[in-house]
Amino acid sequence: MESPEAKGIEDEEEAPVSTFVTAFYDAVILYALALNETLASKGSVRDGEAITKRMWNKTFTEYDHIKAGRT
Protein backbone atom coordinates (compact mmCIF):
# COMPACT_ATOMS: atom_id res chain seq x y z
CA MET A 1 0.00 0.00 0.00
CA GLU A 2 1.38 3.40 -0.99
CA SER A 3 1.96 6.05 1.62
CA PRO A 4 -0.05 9.30 1.37
CA GLU A 5 3.16 11.12 0.47
CA ALA A 6 3.80 8.75 -2.44
CA LYS A 7 0.31 9.52 -3.78
CA GLY A 8 1.05 13.25 -3.68
CA ILE A 9 -1.04 13.96 -0.58
CA GLU A 10 0.63 16.53 1.64
CA ASP A 11 0.75 16.58 5.40
CA GLU A 12 -2.19 18.56 6.86
CA GLU A 13 0.16 21.03 8.50
CA GLU A 14 1.78 21.88 5.19
CA ALA A 15 -1.25 21.99 2.90
CA PRO A 16 -2.90 25.42 2.60
CA VAL A 17 -6.65 25.57 3.07
CA SER A 18 -8.67 27.69 0.69
CA THR A 19 -10.67 30.49 2.33
CA PHE A 20 -13.52 29.61 -0.04
CA VAL A 21 -13.60 26.06 1.32
CA THR A 22 -13.63 27.22 4.93
CA ALA A 23 -16.38 29.77 4.25
CA PHE A 24 -18.45 27.14 2.44
CA TYR A 25 -18.00 24.74 5.36
CA ASP A 26 -19.19 27.41 7.80
CA ALA A 27 -22.21 28.15 5.58
CA VAL A 28 -23.19 24.48 5.47
CA ILE A 29 -22.88 24.18 9.25
CA LEU A 30 -24.91 27.36 9.76
CA TYR A 31 -27.64 26.08 7.43
CA ALA A 32 -27.66 22.66 9.11
CA LEU A 33 -28.02 24.20 12.58
CA ALA A 34 -30.85 26.47 11.43
CA LEU A 35 -32.61 23.59 9.65
CA ASN A 36 -32.29 21.39 12.72
CA GLU A 37 -33.78 24.12 14.94
CA THR A 38 -36.62 24.65 12.46
CA LEU A 39 -37.46 20.95 12.32
CA ALA A 40 -37.21 20.65 16.12
CA SER A 41 -39.88 23.35 16.43
CA LYS A 42 -42.21 21.38 14.10
CA GLY A 43 -41.27 23.53 11.09
CA SER A 44 -40.90 22.34 7.53
CA VAL A 45 -37.79 21.72 5.47
CA ARG A 46 -39.59 23.64 2.71
CA ASP A 47 -40.02 26.79 4.82
CA GLY A 48 -37.00 28.76 3.64
CA GLU A 49 -38.10 31.92 5.42
CA ALA A 50 -38.19 30.22 8.83
CA ILE A 51 -34.82 28.57 8.21
CA THR A 52 -33.26 31.84 7.07
CA LYS A 53 -34.60 33.75 10.09
CA ARG A 54 -32.91 31.20 12.36
CA MET A 55 -29.61 31.92 10.58
CA TRP A 56 -29.71 35.67 11.29
CA ASN A 57 -27.48 36.98 14.10
CA LYS A 58 -26.14 33.51 14.84
CA THR A 59 -22.47 33.20 15.67
CA PHE A 60 -20.38 30.15 16.32
CA THR A 61 -16.77 29.14 16.61
CA GLU A 62 -14.79 26.08 15.63
CA TYR A 63 -15.07 25.03 19.27
CA ASP A 64 -18.87 24.95 18.93
CA HIS A 65 -18.56 22.38 16.11
CA ILE A 66 -16.30 20.18 18.21
CA LYS A 67 -18.42 20.56 21.34
CA ALA A 68 -21.53 19.51 19.42
CA GLY A 69 -19.78 16.43 18.07
CA ARG A 70 -19.11 17.89 14.62
CA THR A 71 -15.64 18.22 13.15
C-alpha positions in Angstrom: 0.0 0.0 0.0 1.4 3.4 -1.0 2.0 6.0 1.6 -0.1 9.3 1.4 3.2 11.1 0.5 3.8 8.7 -2.4 0.3 9.5 -3.8 1.1 13.2 -3.7 -1.0 14.0 -0.6 0.6 16.5 1.6 0.7 16.6 5.4 -2.2 18.6 6.9 0.2 21.0 8.5 1.8 21.9 5.2 -1.2 22.0 2.9 -2.9 25.4 2.6 -6.7 25.6 3.1 -8.7 27.7 0.7 -10.7 30.5 2.3 -13.5 29.6 0.0 -13.6 26.1 1.3 -13.6 27.2 4.9 -16.4 29.8 4.2 -18.4 27.1 2.4 -18.0 24.7 5.4 -19.2 27.4 7.8 -22.2 28.2 5.6 -23.2 24.5 5.5 -22.9 24.2 9.2 -24.9 27.4 9.8 -27.6 26.1 7.4 -27.7 22.7 9.1 -28.0 24.2 12.6 -30.9 26.5 11.4 -32.6 23.6 9.7 -32.3 21.4 12.7 -33.8 24.1 14.9 -36.6 24.6 12.5 -37.5 20.9 12.3 -37.2 20.6 16.1 -39.9 23.3 16.4 -42.2 21.4 14.1 -41.3 23.5 11.1 -40.9 22.3 7.5 -37.8 21.7 5.5 -39.6 23.6 2.7 -40.0 26.8 4.8 -37.0 28.8 3.6 -38.1 31.9 5.4 -38.2 30.2 8.8 -34.8 28.6 8.2 -33.3 31.8 7.1 -34.6 33.7 10.1 -32.9 31.2 12.4 -29.6 31.9 10.6 -29.7 35.7 11.3 -27.5 37.0 14.1 -26.1 33.5 14.8 -22.5 33.2 15.7 -20.4 30.2 16.3 -16.8 29.1 16.6 -14.8 26.1 15.6 -15.1 25.0 19.3 -18.9 24.9 18.9 -18.6 22.4 16.1 -16.3 20.2 18.2 -18.4 20.6 21.3 -21.5 19.5 19.4 -19.8 16.4 18.1 -19.1 17.9 14.6 -15.6 18.2 13.2 
